[in-house]
């Protein structure tokens, strides 16, 4: 009986981590500022606590709540695209998410997230128009 409970709990945990990650990808695009990001994390924790209180009679579902919360927090970090708070230390210690660390260091992540939320494309980094001046010399 205990082995079946453990196996089902692990399967449920893995499945709900994936679901939490997908939910974060869907809702995490609403976070533009770091304050929004931390509010969404806090809201996820509050929801997890409330759901834990509701499912208290069914211990097998505890792993589902923990899996959803873990998947959501990690998925939200990945969608946010910037190392903030304790993630800075984590990313630096394990040398992961270099682009997230660089975005946090140089700034500009907030403008990128605001553009993404508004549905505006990123600005062009090079000119793609052919100017009349030196057009033949520059054409290849």
C-alpha positions in Angstrom: 0.0 0.0 0.0 2.8 2.5 0.9 4.7 1.8 -2.3 1.7 2.4 -4.5 1.1 5.7 -2.6 4.7 6.8 -3.2 4.6 5.9 -6.9 1.3 7.7 -7.4 2.5 10.7 -5.5 5.7 10.9 -7.6 3.7 10.6 -10.9 1.2 13.2 -9.7 4.0 15.5 -8.7 5.8 15.3 -12.1 2.5 15.8 -14.0 1.5 18.8 -12.0 5.0 20.4 -12.2 4.4 20.4 -16.0 0.9 21.8 -15.6 2.2 24.6 -13.3 4.9 25.4 -15.8 2.4 25.7 -18.6 0.0 27.9 -16.5 3.0 30.2 -15.7 3.7 30.5 -19.4 0.1 31.5 -20.0 -0.2 34.0 -17.1 3.4 35.1 -16.7 3.2 37.4 -19.7 1.2 39.8 -17.6 4.1 40.5 -15.3 6.0 43.6 -16.7 7.7 45.0 -13.6 9.5 43.1 -10.9 6.8 44.1 -8.5 4.2 42.4 -10.8 6.5 39.3 -10.8 6.7 39.1 -7.0 3.0 39.8 -6.6 2.3 36.8 -8.9 4.6 34.6 -6.9 2.9 35.7 -3.6 -0.5 35.0 -5.1 0.6 31.5 -6.2 1.8 30.8 -2.7 -1.5 32.1 -1.1 -3.5 30.0 -3.6 -1.4 26.9 -2.7 -2.0 27.4 1.0 -5.8 27.8 0.5 -5.9 24.7 -1.8 -3.8 22.7 0.8 -6.4 23.5 3.4 -9.2 22.4 1.2 -7.5 19.1 0.2 -6.3 18.3 3.7 -8.4 15.0 4.0 -6.6 13.6 0.9 -2.8 13.3 1.5 -2.1 12.0 -2.0 -3.1 15.4 -3.4 -0.4 17.2 -1.4 2.2 16.4 -4.0 -0.1 17.9 -6.6 -0.2 21.2 -4.8 3.5 21.3 -4.3 4.1 20.3 -7.9 1.8 23.0 -9.2 3.5 25.6 -7.0 7.0 24.5 -8.0 6.2 24.4 -11.7 4.5 27.8 -11.5 7.3 29.5 -9.7 10.0 28.2 -12.1 7.8 28.8 -15.2 7.1 32.3 -14.1 10.9 32.9 -13.7 11.5 31.6 -17.2 8.8 33.7 -18.8 9.9 36.8 -16.9 13.3 36.5 -18.4 15.3 38.3 -15.8 17.2 37.2 -12.6 15.7 39.0 -9.7 15.7 38.3 -5.9 17.1 35.0 -4.9 17.2 33.9 -8.5 20.3 36.2 -9.0 22.3 34.1 -6.5 21.0 30.8 -7.9 21.8 31.7 -11.5 25.3 33.0 -10.6 26.1 30.0 -8.3 25.1 27.4 -11.0 26.2 29.6 -13.9 22.8 29.2 -15.7 20.4 31.6 -17.5 23.2 33.9 -18.7 20.7 36.0 -20.7 18.5 36.5 -17.6 21.6 37.6 -15.6 22.7 40.0 -18.4 19.2 41.4 -18.7 19.1 42.1 -15.0 22.6 43.7 -15.1 22.1 45.9 -18.1 18.4 46.7 -17.6 15.8 47.0 -20.4 13.9 43.9 -19.5 10.9 46.0 -18.4 10.6 47.7 -21.8 10.9 44.3 -23.6 8.2 42.8 -21.4 5.9 45.9 -21.9 6.3 45.5 -25.7 5.6 41.8 -25.5 2.4 42.4 -23.4 1.3 45.2 -25.9 2.0 43.0 -28.9 4.5 45.4 -30.4 7.5 44.0 -32.2 11.0 44.8 -31.1 12.8 47.8 -32.7 15.1 47.1 -35.6 18.7 46.9 -34.7 20.0 47.7 -38.2 18.8 49.6 -41.1 17.0 47.5 -43.7 16.3 50.2 -46.2 18.5 50.8 -49.2 19.7 54.4 -49.2 20.5 56.2 -52.4 23.8 57.4 -51.0 26.6 54.8 -51.7 24.0 52.1 -52.6 26.2 50.5 -55.3 29.3 50.4 -53.2 27.4 48.9 -50.2 25.4 46.4 -52.2 26.8 42.9 -52.5 
